[in-house]
Amino acid sequence: MGVKFHRQVPVGRYFVDFLSREARLIIEADGGQHGEQLDYDAQRTEFLESRGFKVLRFWNHEIFDDTDAIMDVIAEAVHWSVHPENPKNRT
């Protein structure tokens, strides 16, 4: 995808699973425990987004069961983050 991701990086008071500073993108891989902490995760996502990051969350089983689709989502997010479309060029 042309950008680097770093694993277990601190952003403010949180550690994120994967971070691309260039793409301003955070990838979170959520296990079963996250089903019980939805409020915490929502606050955390809000904090990270307030710092200018896009946050993508995937369940672990989604990552393992449909890796290609998850990679497509991530690649698209990277593309639009690194190469944003210029609204003036839209037809």
C-alpha positions in Angstrom: 0.0 0.0 0.0 3.0 2.2 0.1 2.7 3.3 3.8 4.2 1.9 6.9 2.2 0.5 9.8 3.6 0.3 13.3 2.3 -2.1 15.9 1.2 -1.3 19.5 1.9 2.5 19.3 0.9 4.9 22.0 -1.5 7.7 20.9 -2.3 9.9 23.9 -3.3 7.7 26.7 -4.1 4.7 24.5 -2.1 2.0 22.7 -3.4 1.2 19.3 -3.0 -2.1 17.5 -1.7 -0.7 14.2 -0.9 2.9 13.2 0.1 4.5 9.9 1.2 8.1 10.7 1.4 8.9 7.0 -2.1 7.8 6.3 -3.4 9.0 9.6 -5.0 5.6 10.0 -5.5 3.3 13.0 -6.5 -0.3 12.6 -7.9 -2.0 15.7 -8.3 -5.8 15.9 -11.0 -6.6 18.4 -11.4 -9.8 20.3 -14.4 -11.1 22.2 -13.8 -8.8 25.2 -14.7 -5.8 23.1 -18.3 -6.9 22.9 -18.5 -6.1 26.6 -16.8 -2.7 26.4 -18.6 -0.9 23.7 -18.8 2.4 25.6 -15.1 2.3 26.3 -14.3 1.6 22.7 -16.6 4.4 21.5 -14.9 6.9 23.8 -11.5 5.7 22.7 -12.4 6.0 19.0 -13.8 9.5 19.6 -10.5 10.5 21.3 -8.4 9.1 18.4 -10.6 10.7 15.7 -10.3 14.0 17.6 -6.6 13.7 17.0 -7.1 13.5 13.3 -7.0 9.7 12.8 -9.4 7.5 10.9 -10.1 4.4 13.0 -11.0 1.1 11.4 -12.2 -1.7 13.7 -12.4 -5.3 12.8 -13.4 -8.4 14.8 -10.6 -10.9 15.0 -12.8 -13.6 13.4 -13.4 -11.2 10.4 -9.7 -10.8 9.9 -9.0 -14.5 9.9 -12.1 -15.6 8.0 -12.1 -12.9 5.3 -8.6 -11.5 5.1 -8.8 -10.4 1.5 -11.9 -8.3 2.1 -10.4 -6.7 5.2 -7.2 -5.9 3.2 -9.4 -4.3 0.5 -11.1 -2.0 3.1 -7.7 -1.0 4.5 -6.2 -0.4 1.1 -9.1 1.8 0.1 -8.8 3.8 3.4 -5.1 4.2 2.8 -5.6 5.3 -0.8 -8.1 8.0 0.1 -6.1 9.2 3.1 -2.8 9.5 1.1 -4.4 10.6 -2.2 -7.6 12.5 -1.3 -9.8 13.3 -4.2 -9.9 17.0 -5.1 -13.6 18.0 -5.0 -12.8 20.6 -7.8 -12.0 17.7 -10.2 -15.4 16.0 -9.8 -17.7 15.9 -12.7 
